[in-house]
């Protein structure tokens, strides 16, 4: 089944966005892993402090916004899969 030009352009843009997003996530994972190891080496107090700030950030608007962005993307994919207009 052929894809119309508008959908093809959209999918190409979405793919490029996801590639860039993947690179960013990979960098964040590397930094996070390195920080976790550093805090472990610094001792239990540093690990507790890291955990405290991690939990606070997870529950902050930053954590909520990233969750909402993923939900928006999931809705868009569902619409495309169902053939609904956006």
C-alpha positions as CSV (number, residue, x, y, z in Angstrom):
1,X,0.0,0.0,0.0
2,X,1.6,3.3,-1.1
3,X,2.1,6.1,1.5
4,X,1.0,9.6,0.5
5,X,3.7,12.3,0.4
6,X,2.6,14.1,3.6
7,X,2.7,10.9,5.6
8,X,6.1,10.0,4.2
9,X,7.5,13.4,5.1
10,X,6.0,13.1,8.6
11,X,7.4,9.6,9.1
12,X,10.8,10.7,7.9
13,X,10.8,13.6,10.3
14,X,9.6,11.5,13.2
15,X,12.4,8.9,12.4
16,X,15.1,11.6,12.4
17,X,13.7,13.1,15.6
18,X,13.8,9.7,17.3
19,X,17.4,9.1,16.1
20,X,18.5,12.4,17.7
21,X,16.5,11.6,20.8
22,X,18.2,8.2,21.1
23,X,21.6,9.9,21.0
24,X,20.6,12.3,23.7
25,X,19.2,9.4,25.9
26,X,22.4,7.5,25.4
27,X,24.5,10.4,26.6
28,X,22.2,10.9,29.6
29,X,22.5,7.2,30.4
30,X,26.3,7.3,30.3
31,X,26.4,10.4,32.5
32,X,23.9,9.0,35.0
33,X,25.8,5.7,35.2
34,X,29.1,7.5,35.8
35,X,27.5,9.7,38.5
36,X,25.9,6.7,40.3
37,X,29.3,4.9,40.3
38,X,31.0,8.1,41.7
39,X,28.4,8.4,44.4
40,X,28.8,4.8,45.4
41,X,32.6,5.3,45.7
42,X,32.0,8.4,47.9
43,X,30.0,6.2,50.3
44,X,26.6,5.6,51.7
45,X,25.9,9.2,52.6
46,X,26.5,10.4,49.0
47,X,24.3,7.5,47.7
48,X,21.5,8.6,50.1
49,X,21.8,12.2,48.9
50,X,21.7,11.2,45.3
51,X,18.6,9.0,45.9
52,X,16.9,11.9,47.7
53,X,17.5,14.3,44.8
54,X,16.6,11.7,42.2
55,X,13.2,11.0,43.9
56,X,12.5,14.8,44.2
57,X,13.3,15.4,40.6
58,X,11.2,12.4,39.4
59,X,8.2,13.9,41.2
60,X,8.9,17.5,40.0
61,X,7.4,19.1,36.9
62,X,10.5,17.9,34.9
63,X,9.5,14.3,35.5
64,X,5.9,15.0,34.8
65,X,6.7,16.8,31.5
66,X,8.8,14.0,30.1
67,X,6.0,11.5,30.9
68,X,3.5,13.7,29.1
69,X,5.7,13.9,26.1
70,X,5.8,10.2,25.8
71,X,2.0,10.0,26.2
72,X,1.6,12.5,23.4
73,X,3.8,10.5,21.1
74,X,1.9,7.3,21.9
75,X,-1.4,8.9,21.1
76,X,0.0,10.2,17.8
77,X,1.3,6.7,16.9
78,X,-2.1,5.2,17.8
79,X,-3.9,7.7,15.5
80,X,-1.5,6.9,12.7
81,X,-2.0,3.2,13.2
82,X,-5.8,3.6,13.2
83,X,-5.7,5.9,10.1
84,X,-7.3,8.8,12.0
85,X,-6.5,12.4,11.1
86,X,-4.5,14.3,13.8
